[in-house]
Amino acid sequence: MNPLAEPAAPTPFPTPWGDLVLTRFPEDPRERLRAWDAADEYLLRHLGGEADSAGGLATALAGRAVTVLGDRWGALTTALATVPADADRPAEVTQISDSHLARRATLANLARAGADPAAARLLTTRDTPPDRIDVLLVRVPKSLGLLEDQLRRLAPALHPDTVVLGTGMVTEIHTSTLKLFERILGPTRTSLAVRKARLILCTPDRALDPGPNPWPLRYALPGDIGAVSGRTVTNHAGTFCADRLDIGTRFLLAHLPVAAPGARVVDLGCGNGVVGTAAALATPGIELLFVDESYPAVASAEETFRANLGPDARAEFRTADALDDADVPAGSVDLVLNNPPFHSHQATTDATAWRMFTGAKRVLRPGGELWVVGNRNLDYHVKLRRLFGNCRTVAGNPKFVVLKAVKR
């Protein structure tokens, strides 16, 4: 891309009642990834078509409690919030999301569309779910565990007349996905594929008993990973690599720096908090901050930390976009530990890693260090040298490298 060229305008999101201009959050003019896809469009088109015989969608949804689960960038929530309203009984729209970025994107897209801020209630997957749901719209998440946990939590709010519609690209909807709907909610079928998207249509059966919710998962860590060897880790549904220790984190733990007593340390993109917990166990008395954009991850990190350091151990836990809105003063941190993601749903991107690196540089003191583990092929050392002016490879194997950059 020519850096001097004007970024292309976002592709309008077509809905049955007009086009919307939507963006992801934060916007990245280098990539212009869409904030919606064919699965979102298919669901709304189906919903609008089904409502035609009932006098239009506003009439069909009038006074009904609509819950949108897993709306990635607010496309579905924004569209429903801009349906020409029934003046006497508007729909009650609630979004439930595991993602801080999705929440911020939804707020920005609602404002861009000129929607009333009160047109949608935004909840996280850690909040108490609604008491009653008349229409449940599910954007199928990447994590099957998150889908299971949320369907179990929402099932008591459904009734025999609840409309349940799921949507996703054909690569996202598997036999296991349909079995979850069937086992937890009721009889389930799928639509024909349209533009590589598919719908899930489910009829609630309140007589079903899916058994106890297995989430959160807790397990003992391996015995060869330093200070956290054999310790218990907690993973709420939706946390990255929830059923095992991911191999990148394992490699970082094998080469984890020892923080100085009293140092201010940030576990950035903390996941279940095992890296920050290891740092706290290795050096008691450090000031520790866990940051992740995932609400389940931050909840997991807090439980992991307190289970191993004690209920009164001091640490801070914040849900934020990298460090941009984590309320960390510039030049206040001694050490940042980071295992950055390189996917945004189905897209491969370094945008999140770059925000993490730039945020780390801002909050580090002179002489402070950023330690990063990443896949060797991602060439993070190039980005770190460009940003910090230096980067050293601490350790490497055929798949991963551990890198250190120092703020000068």
Secondary structure, 3 states (H helix, E strand, C coil): CCCCCCCCCCCCEEECCEEECCCCCCCCCCCCCCCCCHHHHHHHHHHHHHHHCCCCHHHHHCCCEEEEECCCCCHHHHHHHCCCCCCCCCCEEEEEECEHHHHHHHHHHHHHCCCCHHHEEEEECCCCCCCCCCEEEEECCCCHHHHHHHHHHHHHHCCCCCEEEEEEECCCCCHHHHHHHHHHCCCEEECCCECCEEEEEECCCCCCCCCCCCCCEEEECCCCCHHHCCCEEEECCCCCCCCCCCHHHHHHHHCCCCCCCCCEEEEECCCCCHHHHHHHHHCCCCEEEEEECEHHHHHHHHHHHHHHHCCCCCCEEEECCCCCCCCCCCCCEEEEEECCCCEECCEECCHHHHHHHHHHHHHEEEEEEEEEEEEHHHCHHHHHHHHHCCCEEEEECCCEEEEEEECC
